[in-house]
Amino acid sequence: MTKIDPAAAPLFEMIDQSAMLKQVEDWAGINSGTANLDGLATMADRLADAFSALPGEIELVEPAAVTAIDAEGEEFAKQHGKHLVLRVRPDAERRFVLTGHMDTVFPADHSFQALTLTEEDIINGPGTADMKGGLAVMLHALLAFERSDAAAKVGYDVLINSDEETGSLSSRSLIEALAQAKAAALTYEPSALPDGTLAHARGGTGNYSLIVRGRSAHAGRNPQDGRNALVAAAALAVGLKDVQTQNCPVNPAKIEGGAANNVVPDIAVLRFNIRPREPSAGERFEAQLQELMGQVRQAHEVSVELHGGVTRPPKPVDGRAQKLFDIVHDCGRMLGQDIGWQSTGGVCDGNNIASCGVPVVDTMGVRGGKIHSSDEFMIVSSLRERAALSALVLQEIASGDRL
C-alpha cells in the first residue's frame, strides 16, 4: 500500500488486523465442509457470537428442502446446515445486502485441516481465502462503518449461508428474498487474482441428472429383449456435446449404472454440467435438451427423466453494476490500492443476487489463491486492506449520490 488519503485514514486505523487474523485462525480450524453438519453448526455458533458485535437481530435459518439423485436413479433428501442472517435497521429507506458462506470444499475426513504460516505474510489453510478470511473482512468492515456518521442513515442484511460450495440450493430462495429492493450488494469471495483483481461479468452454471430406465435381460440368451440403459445414457452424453455452443459449453461428467457383464443394464444415471454465458443460451439449451431426450426415448425404447437445472444464472455487468465497480475502484485509489477487474467463468452467490436486478461486486474478500486445493493461501495483510476498502465503499454508497 502507498499513501492513504487523510479522509480515509480514520476508518482504516480502527481496523484491528491482529484480531481479524485470530478469528480467521479460529474459524479455519473448524472443519465446515458442506456435508459436515456438526462442523457447520459449530461454525454458525462462532459466527453468531462474532457478528453479535453489530447492531440488529441474528437468526439461524433452516435450510430449504433439497433433493438429489442417487446411483440407482432414486430421489433422496439432501441435508444442509442452517444459514445465518443478521438484519440491521430493517426500516431504513436505503438498504444493502452483504453475503458470504461458512462452508468449504474440504470434508471432515480430508487431509487438509491445519494452518501453516508459509511466509511472513502468507498463511496456508482450509478456507483461509475461501472464505473465512472474507467473513472477517465483512465483519470488520461493518464494525468500522458503524462508527461512521453515514451508517445511521442506511440499513443492511448479512447472509452467511452453509451451502455455497455446492450451489446454494438450500439458500437460493433466501438469497433472492434478501436481495429484494436492495440498493447494492457486496459478496466476500476472495479476489479473482492475488493482486486484488475483482471478478467482473460471470457466466452461469447448471447441474443436471438424466435418469435412464431400460429393461434387463440375459446378455447371451435373450439380449434382444433388453433395453440397454447404459447405451442410451452414452447416446445422451454424445448428443449433449453435439448441441453445445460457444455460449453454452456442456460437460457430460459421469455415467453410473450397469452390473454383471452378462446382464443388460436397466438403469443408468448421466450427470452433466452446463455453463451458459448469457441467459438466452441457457433457455435455448433447455429446448434442445428436451428434443434430445425425446429422440433417445424413441430410438432406444427407454424412459428418460430429468432432475436439476440452472442454479446460477449468468451475471452480466449492466450500467448500475459498473457504477458500483467504479466506486470500488475509486475507494481503492483513496487507500493506495489499484483495483482492476476481469470477466470469469466461475460462479458464486453474486450470480443469484444480480439476477434480482441488484448491482453486486462479489469478490470483496481477501487476496489469496489456489482455492479448493491443499495449497490454498491467504495474504495476511489483505485482511486490513480489504476491510478498509469495504468500509469506504459502504460509506460512499450510503448517500446514494453515485448509485
C-alpha positions, 0 to 999 in steps of 0.5 A: 500500500502507498499513501492513504488519503487523510479522509480515509485514514480514520476508518482504516486505523480502527481496523484491528488486523491482529484480531481479524487474523485470530478469528480467521485462525479460529474459524479455519480450524473448524472443519465446515465442509458442506456435508459436515453438519456438526462442523457447520453448526459449530461454525454458525455458533462462532459466527453468531457470537462474532457478528453479535458485535453489530447492531440488529437481530441474528437468526439461524435459518433452516435450510430449504428442502433439497433433493438429489439423485442417487446411483440407482436413479432414486430421489433422496433428501439432501441435508444442509446446515442452517444459514445465518442472517443478521438484519440491521435497521430493517426500516431504513429507506436505503438498504444493502445486502452483504453475503458470504458462506461458512462452508468449504470444499474440504470434508471432515475426513480430508487431509487438509485441516491445519494452518501453516504460516508459509511466509511472513505474510502468507498463511496456508489453510482450509478456507483461509481465502475461501472464505473465512478470511472474507467473513472477517473482512465483512465483519470488520468492515461493518464494525468500522462503518458503524462508527461512521456518521453515514451508517445511521442513515442506511440499513443492511442484511448479512447472509452467511449461508452453509451451502455455497460450495455446492450451489446454494440450493438450500439458500437460493430462495433466501438469497433472492428474498434478501436481495429484494429492493436492495440498493447494492450488494457486496459478496466476500469471495476472495479476489479473482487474482492475488493482486486484488483483481475483482471478478467482473461479468460471470457466466452461469452454471447448471447441474443436471441428472438424466435418469435412464430406465431400460429393461434387463435381460440375459446378455447371451440368451435373450439380449434382444429383449433388453433395453440397454440403459447404459447405451442410451445414457452414452447416446445422451452424453454424445448428443449433449456435446453435439448441441453445445455452443460457444455460449453454452459449453456442456460437460457430460461428467459421469455415467453410473449404472450397469452390473454383471457383464452378462446382464443388460443394464436397466438403469443408468444415471448421466450427470452433466454440467452446463455453463451458459454465458448469457441467459438466452443460451441457457433457455435455448439449451433447455429446448434442445435438451428436451428434443434430445431426450425425446429422440433417445426415448424413441430410438432406444425404447427407454424412459428418460427423466430429468432432475436439476437445472440452472442454479446460477444464472449468468451475471452480466455487468449492466450500467448500475453494476459498473457504477458500483465497480467504479466506486470500488475502484475509486475507494481503492485509489483513496487507500493506495490500492489499484483495483482492476477487474476481469470477466470469469467463468466461475460462479458464486452467490453474486450470480443469484443476487444480480439476477434480482436486478441488484448491482453486486461486486462479489469478490470483496474478500481477501487476496489469496489463491489456489482455492479448493486445493491443499495449497490454498493461501491467504495474504495476511495483510489483505485482511486490513486492506480489504476491510478498509476498502469495504468500509469506504465503499459502504460509506460512499454508497450510503448517500446514494449520490453515485448509485 
